[in-house]
Amino acid sequence: MRPEISSKQFGFMPDKGTRNAILTLSMLMERCIEMSKDLHLCFIDYSKTSDKARHVELFRMLEKLDIDGKDLRLFSNLYWDQTASVRIEGEHSNFKHIKRYVRQGCVMSPDLLNLYSEIILMSLDGISGLKINGQNLNNLRHADDTVLIAESGKQLQKLLDTVVLEGEGMGLSLNGKKTECMIISKKSSNPKCNLVSKSKQIKQVSKFKYLITSDGRCTNERNNASFALTSEWSREMSKIGSRGVKMVKGRRGFGWSGMDRGREEEEEKGVKGKRRNDKI
């Protein structure tokens, strides 16, 4: 199943994570700024993806893959023909068939969720984005969180329209509160991004949390992270210092004096006693 998932997916994939996606996007921004080239981004977020994933579309995709019949039956038994009812004040409603959602906590759910988003984003193949070494890059994603990448506002609008159309066909809708756009530019005045989704203006921001600012810098977030780390370290050191504990160098390397000394003495006594018994 995983070979069918694009290399642009960084969520729930081996040897990949959020840090890899952030690093990749940061390098793209730095390169575009060096070349005095604007980079148009749109951070999209689907509303309750795991709860709205349709079983019919999911199994239709699984049947097209080279998956063993036993595995398909396993998926079918987990998701197909499930029913549920609601209990209100001790009374149960009529049972209804569950036709959508991905199980929370199931080991297969991350791959199924990635596969479901893959069905939608496959429609972006062939649409122009950013050219890198002759290859087209128009999106990066972590699970259902996706950033669309383009060289112009017109291209970005086309990418967004395609994603919205395909997503609605799969039963998903954009979360308007979390969907934002940004233009990375070297210009003193940041260009305007007139991005629209279903007649609604997409909010343009000058920075994105934990990531970047419109000039391609990460100074504020890095300072905040450094300050939080320093503050936490200071609090822990004050707690340790209040108990009269210091960092010292011993036979086993650096450690905290006054905390494990009694335990080390007991361990040494136990080892000596064991050796004495062995000799006897």
C-alpha positions in Angstrom: 0.0 0.0 0.0 2.8 2.5 0.9 4.5 2.3 -2.5 1.3 3.8 -3.9 1.7 6.9 -1.7 3.5 9.8 -3.2 7.0 10.9 -2.0 5.4 14.3 -1.3 3.7 12.8 1.7 5.6 13.2 5.0 3.0 12.0 7.5 3.0 8.5 8.9 5.8 7.5 6.5 9.0 5.7 7.5 12.1 7.9 8.0 10.0 11.0 7.5 8.2 13.5 9.7 7.2 17.1 10.2 10.8 18.3 10.5 11.5 16.9 7.0 8.6 18.8 5.5 9.5 22.0 7.2 13.1 21.7 6.1 12.1 21.0 2.5 9.8 24.0 2.4 12.4 26.3 4.1 15.0 25.3 1.4 12.5 26.1 -1.3 11.8 29.5 0.2 15.5 30.4 0.6 16.2 29.4 -3.0 13.3 31.5 -4.4 14.5 34.5 -2.3 18.0 34.1 -3.6 16.7 34.1 -7.2 14.3 37.1 -6.5 11.4 34.9 -7.3 8.0 35.0 -5.6 6.7 31.8 -4.1 2.9 31.4 -3.7 1.7 29.1 -1.0 -1.7 27.9 0.3 -2.0 26.0 3.5 -5.2 23.9 3.3 -6.8 21.8 6.0 -9.8 19.5 5.5 -12.5 19.4 8.1 -12.6 16.1 10.0 -11.0 14.0 7.4 -10.9 10.8 9.4 -14.6 11.0 10.2 -15.7 11.8 6.6 -13.6 9.2 4.6 -16.1 7.2 2.6 -15.7 3.4 2.7 -16.9 2.9 -0.9 -14.2 5.2 -2.3 -11.6 3.7 -0.1 -12.3 0.1 -1.1 -12.5 1.0 -4.7 -9.0 2.3 -4.5 -7.8 -0.8 -2.6 -9.2 -3.1 -5.2 -7.1 -1.3 -7.9 -3.9 -2.0 -5.9 -2.0 -5.3 -6.0 -3.2 -6.4 -2.6 -3.8 -10.0 -1.5 -7.4 -11.1 -1.3 -7.0 -12.1 2.4 -5.9 -8.5 3.2 -8.9 -7.1 1.3 -11.2 -9.4 3.3 -9.6 -8.1 6.5 -10.3 -4.5 5.6 -13.8 -5.5 4.6 -14.5 -7.2 7.9 -13.2 -4.2 9.8 -15.2 -1.5 8.0 -18.0 -3.1 6.0 -21.6 -3.8 7.2 -21.0 -2.0 10.5 -24.0 -0.6 12.4 -24.5 1.6 15.3 -27.2 3.2 17.5 -27.4 6.1 19.9 -28.5 5.6 23.5 -30.4 8.5 25.0 -31.6 8.2 28.6 -31.5 4.4 28.5 -33.3 4.1 25.1 -31.6 3.1 21.9 -32.3 4.5 18.5 -32.7 2.4 15.3 -29.4 0.9 14.0 -27.9 2.7 11.1 -25.1 1.5 8.7 -21.7 3.3 9.1 -20.5 4.2 5.7 -17.7 6.6 6.5 -14.8 7.2 8.9 -11.4 5.7 9.6 -10.9 3.9 12.9 -9.0 5.9 15.5 -6.1 4.0 17.0 -6.0 1.2 14.4 -2.5 0.4 13.1 -3.9 0.6 9.5 -5.6 3.9 9.8 -2.6 6.1 9.0 -2.0 4.3 5.7 -5.7 4.3 4.8 -5.9 8.0 5.6 -2.8 8.7 3.4 -4.3 6.6 0.6 -7.6 8.5 0.8 -5.8 11.9 0.5 -3.7 10.4 -2.3 -6.9 9.8 -4.3 -7.7 13.5 -4.2 -4.2 14.9 -4.8 -3.5 12.6 -7.8 -5.7 15.1 -9.7 -2.9 17.7 -9.3 -0.5 15.7 -11.5 0.2 17.7 -14.6 -0.8 21.1 -13.2 2.1 23.5 -13.1 3.7 24.3 -9.7 7.3 25.0 -9.1 10.0 23.6 -11.4 12.9 22.0 -9.7 15.6 20.3 -11.8 13.0 19.7 -14.5 10.5 18.2 -12.1 7.1 19.7 -11.2 6.4 20.3 -7.5 3.0 21.6 -6.6 2.3 20.3 -3.1 3.8 19.0 0.1 1.7 17.3 2.7 1.7 15.8 6.2 -1.3 13.4 6.5 -4.3 15.6 5.5 -2.5 18.9 6.0 -1.4 20.1 2.6 0.5 23.1 1.3 0.0 24.0 -2.4 3.0 25.5 -4.2 3.0 27.7 -7.3 5.0 30.4 -9.0 2.0 32.7 -9.6 -1.4 33.5 -8.1 -3.1 32.1 -11.2 -1.5 28.8 -10.9 -2.2 28.6 -7.2 -5.9 29.4 -7.8 -6.0 26.5 -10.3 -4.5 24.1 -7.8 -6.9 25.2 -5.1 -10.0 24.8 -7.4 -8.9 21.3 -8.4 -8.4 20.2 -4.8 -11.7 21.7 -3.7 -13.6 20.0 -6.5 -12.0 16.6 -6.0 -12.3 16.8 -2.3 -16.0 17.5 -2.4 -16.4 14.5 -4.7 -14.8 12.4 -2.0 -17.0 13.9 0.7 -14.4 16.3 2.2 -14.6 20.1 2.6 -12.0 22.7 3.4 -11.8 24.1 6.9 -12.2 27.9 6.1 -10.7 29.0 9.5 -7.5 27.1 9.0 -7.0 27.5 5.3 -4.6 30.4 4.6 -2.4 31.7 1.8 1.0 33.4 1.8 3.5 34.9 -0.7 7.2 34.5 0.0 8.8 37.5 -1.5 12.0 39.5 -1.4 10.2 42.7 -2.2 9.9 45.4 0.5 6.1 45.4 0.2 4.5 42.0 0.3 2.4 41.3 -2.9 -1.3 40.6 -2.5 -2.7 37.2 -3.0 -6.3 37.2 -4.2 -7.2 33.6 -3.6 -10.8 32.5 -3.6 -12.6 29.3 -2.7 -16.3 29.0 -3.5 -16.7 32.8 -3.6 -15.0 33.2 -0.3 -11.7 35.1 0.1 -8.9 33.0 1.5 -7.1 34.8 4.3 -3.6 36.0 3.5 -1.1 35.9 6.4 2.4 37.2 6.9 3.5 34.3 9.0 2.6 30.7 9.7 2.9 29.2 13.2 6.0 27.0 13.7 7.1 27.7 10.2 7.9 30.9 8.3 7.2 34.6 7.7 6.5 36.2 4.4 10.1 37.2 4.0 11.3 33.6 4.4 12.6 34.0 7.9 12.0 31.9 10.9 13.5 34.3 13.5 10.5 34.8 15.7 9.6 31.1 16.0 13.2 30.2 16.7 13.6 32.8 19.3 10.3 31.7 21.0 11.5 28.0 20.9 14.9 29.0 22.4 13.3 31.1 25.1 10.9 28.3 26.0 13.8 25.8 26.2 15.9 28.1 28.3 13.1 28.8 30.7 12.3 25.2 31.1 16.0 24.4 31.8 16.2 27.2 34.3 13.1 25.9 36.2 14.5 22.3 36.3 17.9 23.5 37.5 16.3 25.6 40.3 14.5 22.5 41.5 17.6 20.4 41.5 19.7 23.2 43.2 17.1 23.5 46.0 17.9 19.9 47.0 21.6 20.5 47.2 22.4 18.5 44.2 25.3 19.3 41.8 26.6 17.9 38.6 29.9 16.1 39.2 32.2 13.8 37.2 32.6 10.2 38.5 33.9 6.9 37.4 30.8 6.3 35.3 30.8 9.7 33.7 28.9 12.9 34.6 26.0 12.6 37.1 24.1 14.3 39.9 25.8 14.1 43.3 23.6 13.5 46.3 20.8 11.7 44.3 22.1 8.3 43.4 25.0 8.0 45.8 23.1 5.7 48.2 21.9 3.5 45.4 25.4 3.2 43.9 26.8 2.1 47.3 24.1 -0.5 47.6 24.8 -1.8 44.1 28.6 -2.0 44.9 27.8 -3.9 48.2 25.6 -6.3 46.3 28.2 -7.0 43.7 30.9 -7.6 46.3 28.7 -9.9 48.3 27.8 -11.9 45.2 31.5 -12.4 44.4 32.2 -13.5 47.9 29.4 -16.1 47.7 30.7 -17.3 44.4 34.2 -18.0 45.8 32.7 -20.0 48.7 
